[in-house]
Amino acid sequence: MEWAKTRSQARFNLATSGIMSVPSAEFPLPGNRLAITGPGGYGYAPLQERIAAHNRVPVECVVAAAGTSMANHLAIAAVVRPGDEVLVEEPAYGPLLDVPRYLGAKVTRFARRFENGFAVDVATLERAITSTTRLIILTNLHNPSGALITADTLRQIGALAQSRGVRVLVDEAYLEMMFAADAPFAFRIGQELFGAGENPFIVTNSLTKVYGLSGLRCGWILAAPELARRIWLLNNLFGANAAHPAEQLSVGAFDHLPQFRDRARTLLATNAGLLDAFLASRRDLEFFKSPSGTVVFPRLTNDDPDEFFALLRDKYETTVVPGKFFEMPQHFRIGIGGDTAELREGLERLGAALDELAAR
């Protein structure tokens, strides 16, 4: 996160992972109807109702949070105690490792291998569970690769978790980039299998990555009602009450979500074609390409990664996310959710940097 805040910016930024921000001219601002202070309590009712309807879950399963980052923190903190074991995918988005470590948990890894398209192997996961395992952490679509965990795999994981008394946190910040009503939403799958009250899945998400609405900090947690209540109480130590203007703006965003979804779908349809053409032209990159999402995580076959990243940034004014932040230093993450013209030029500069290193 420190690198993202201080070093990721460049003239051509391929390091962002979400859809470019919605400009204020395209957002339905409410004018002078915005109230500064709200009723407080445990959730702003209109926002709670819209999050619940959007996810097709009971409202008592919804906890609003300040973005997916705080949602993840609260969800993990509500489940994990010092000394508990937490199983985390590898490679992983860094904060999903940092939070359980910060909470004093023992972190054990299970591999999502490049050679297998970053799939989750349920048998491997089952072998990793011990008597002290409290939580399994996954991302879907996978961050950094964009790989999808299928509904069938999630059903197997849910059944495994239920039989072993373990909960499963699924960060779904990118999943709605499938733009499909039948995408494998983990909490719904858990509801169908076990009912809301016994659902082993905990899901986090927000309006940030798919809809370009990061500034609203509109995130949420979906959890079994008893756990959701515990998370609300835990949040008294952190956020207490949300910023009410942001809650009201988020309600407006949900009311116009088809508009933002169409914007994202159109942008990605164009930008994915540029990425596909670039990847097809390179013989010095190995890659797994997900059919959905905004990211790809290619592997350098020859070049020294640090030399490559320095050249790309300093001479070609372009950034990608170094794979060392995902524990795979020979890889790097490209994001395609930005402006199309900038993406086209950024990919050309990326190719030029690779060519220059190969010629040395």
Phi, psi and omega in degrees: 000322178297316178299317182298324183279334188243340188232354186278340184287138177202171179303321177237104189258106174257015184266349179284150186246352182248184176284141180305149187298142174289126178289153184301330180296338181260003182256137182283078180293140184276003180069223185276011180274003184280122176273141182282319183241134182255187184286345182072206181085203185255078177099138175278116192308313180299324179287317177304316181295322181287322176297317180297315180295320179300322183264355181058051179227161175296146184296333180288353176266001188254131171236117176286146182212164181279079179080171179294329181299310178290326177301315179297316180301311182296317182297315180293316183295331181285342185253324193261138174243158177307133180093342175295153175265137176237126177267124183235135179301156177223121005287159184223154169292124192312311182300336178287344169271319187293321184296309179297326176295317177301326181277002177085017179277158170271121182260125176241142186255151167228140192276139162246104194272138175307317184295339179252022180066028178058029178288158173267123176268112186294325179296319177297318179297318180298319180294334183281340183287133177237181181293342181259001181291128182248328189211143171246134181242127180227158168238142181210112358301147185296133171252110033251357193271338186084004182293146182265135166268121185286164178299320180297317178296320178295323176298318178295318179295318178298316179296320178297313181298317181297321182288335183255002179069036183242146173262158182233116175268124177241112174279112183253032185302334183251354192295326182290355173290354171287340180052044183224131180294335181261020175302154186282076179284119192296319184294322177296319178299317178296321177299316181296324183279320192234350188085159185298321185290332182251013185295121179280348182275140167241130184239139174239149182193177178197178175270009189284295194290316186278325191253357177069034185237043184302322185297340178285339184051042181266095176242172179202161175238137171250125183209160174306144189308316181297318177291321178302318178297318178298321179294318177303316181292321178297325181294344174301335178277347187241278185273337185057273176241145179282162173291117189294321175304321178294323177299315181294318178295326179292322174302315177298322179297315178298324180292341180240023185300323177304325178297314181288328177294316179297321178300314181294316181299317180296316180297315183291326179300320178285312186291328178296326177296320177296316180296317180300317180295320179297310182298322180294337182272353187254129174257357181258011177231137169252142186205153165251128182245115175286145177289348181229166173099181185247001186232153170221153190230069185288162180244130175289133181267336185231315194286154171288121187299318182295319177297319180296313182296322179294315179298315182300318182284312190284319183265321187257003172055041185225141177237145166232172179268117178300140183293344179298335178287349175242018175071016179228082192295341179277354180258170168208154181256131175251134174250140185240022183271007183267191180302136186297316181296320179292323177296315180302313180292321179298319178294322177297319179290323175300314178296321178296320178295318177298318179295319181296317179295321180294332182277349183287000000 
